[in-house]
Amino acid sequence: MTLMDLLTIAPAAAPSDPRPTPDGAALIAEMPEFPWLYLGEFSIGIGMRAKVRFSVERSTGELSLHRIRYDEGFGREPTLVAHFTEPAGGPTVWRPAWDGDRLSPGIEARARAIAR
């Protein structure tokens, strides 16, 4: 199994995210679940003095694999934004809601700076 196989986005049987996609299914990255090591975080202002906090974590099972999660501060579990490898060994795999978002390139750049 390759690293890209581990990052395949597939429908989940039961939504793990409190905000499911419009078709009612949640999308999760299928991969063996290893503990994640917190590396750091950053915040981005989204207007009206509101900020979203992004955290960067490294997999303890595959040390080049990293993930970005965000927390809007509503007391919920942080939500997956993307997976990437550092050093870059392939494309960043974004959740559909973040794929192509105007904030994504800046989020990825800041996350990679933390991962290095």
C-alpha positions as CSV (number, residue, x, y, z in Angstrom):
1,M,0.0,0.0,0.0
2,T,1.4,3.4,-1.0
3,L,1.1,6.6,0.9
4,M,-1.4,8.0,-1.7
5,D,-3.5,4.9,-1.1
6,L,-3.6,5.8,2.6
7,L,-4.9,9.3,1.7
8,T,-7.8,8.2,-0.5
9,I,-10.9,10.1,0.4
10,A,-13.9,7.8,0.6
11,P,-17.5,7.9,2.0
12,A,-17.8,6.8,5.6
13,A,-20.6,4.6,6.7
14,A,-21.5,6.9,9.6
15,P,-20.7,10.6,9.7
16,S,-17.8,11.4,12.0
17,D,-18.1,15.1,11.4
18,P,-21.1,17.0,12.9
19,R,-21.4,18.9,9.6
20,P,-22.1,16.2,7.0
21,T,-21.9,16.8,3.2
22,P,-25.1,17.8,1.4
23,D,-25.8,14.1,0.4
24,G,-25.7,13.1,4.1
25,A,-22.4,11.3,4.0
26,A,-19.2,12.4,5.7
27,L,-15.9,12.2,4.0
28,I,-12.9,10.8,5.9
29,A,-9.4,9.8,5.0
30,E,-9.1,6.1,5.1
31,M,-5.9,5.2,6.8
32,P,-4.6,3.2,9.8
33,E,-5.3,5.3,12.8
34,F,-2.0,6.1,14.5
35,P,-1.6,8.7,17.3
36,W,-0.9,12.2,16.0
37,L,1.8,14.4,17.5
38,Y,0.8,18.1,17.9
39,L,3.4,20.4,16.2
40,G,1.9,23.8,16.4
41,E,-1.0,26.1,15.4
42,F,-1.9,29.4,13.7
43,S,-5.0,31.5,13.4
44,I,-6.6,33.2,10.4
45,G,-9.1,36.1,10.7
46,I,-12.3,35.5,8.8
47,G,-13.9,38.8,9.4
48,M,-15.9,40.6,12.1
49,R,-13.1,39.9,14.6
50,A,-13.7,36.1,14.2
51,K,-10.7,33.8,13.9
52,V,-10.3,30.1,13.0
53,R,-7.5,28.2,14.6
54,F,-5.6,25.6,12.6
55,S,-3.5,22.9,14.1
56,V,-0.7,20.9,12.4
57,E,0.0,17.3,13.5
58,R,2.4,14.6,12.5
59,S,1.5,10.9,12.3
60,T,3.5,8.7,14.6
61,G,3.0,5.8,12.3
62,E,4.2,7.5,9.1
63,L,6.5,10.3,10.0
64,S,6.2,12.2,6.7
65,L,2.4,12.3,6.9
66,H,0.9,15.4,8.4
67,R,-2.7,16.7,8.9
68,I,-4.3,20.1,9.3
69,R,-7.4,20.4,11.4
70,Y,-9.4,23.5,12.3
71,D,-11.4,24.6,15.3
72,E,-13.9,27.4,15.2
73,G,-14.2,27.6,19.0
74,F,-17.6,26.1,19.4
75,G,-16.5,23.3,21.7
76,R,-16.5,20.6,19.0
77,E,-13.7,18.2,18.0
78,P,-11.4,19.9,15.5
79,T,-12.3,19.1,11.9
80,L,-10.0,17.7,9.3
81,V,-8.9,20.1,6.6
82,A,-6.2,18.3,4.7
83,H,-3.4,15.7,4.7
84,F,0.0,16.3,3.2
85,T,3.5,14.9,3.3
86,E,6.6,16.8,4.4
87,P,8.9,16.8,2.6
88,A,6.4,17.0,-0.2
89,G,6.0,13.6,-1.8
90,G,2.7,14.1,-3.5
91,P,-0.2,16.5,-3.7
92,T,-2.0,17.8,-0.6
93,V,-5.3,15.9,-0.1
94,W,-8.0,18.5,0.8
95,R,-11.4,17.8,2.2
96,P,-13.9,18.8,-0.5
97,A,-15.0,21.9,1.3
98,W,-11.4,23.2,1.4
99,D,-10.3,22.0,-2.1
100,G,-10.0,25.2,-4.2
101,D,-10.9,27.6,-1.3
102,R,-9.1,30.9,-1.6
103,L,-7.6,30.4,1.9
104,S,-6.1,27.0,1.1
105,P,-2.7,28.0,-0.4
106,G,-2.0,30.2,2.6
107,I,-3.1,27.5,5.1
108,E,-0.9,24.9,3.4
109,A,2.1,27.3,3.4
110,R,1.8,28.0,7.1
111,A,1.2,24.4,7.9
112,R,4.3,23.3,6.0
113,A,6.4,25.9,7.7
114,I,5.3,24.4,11.1
115,A,5.9,20.8,9.8
116,R,9.5,21.6,8.8
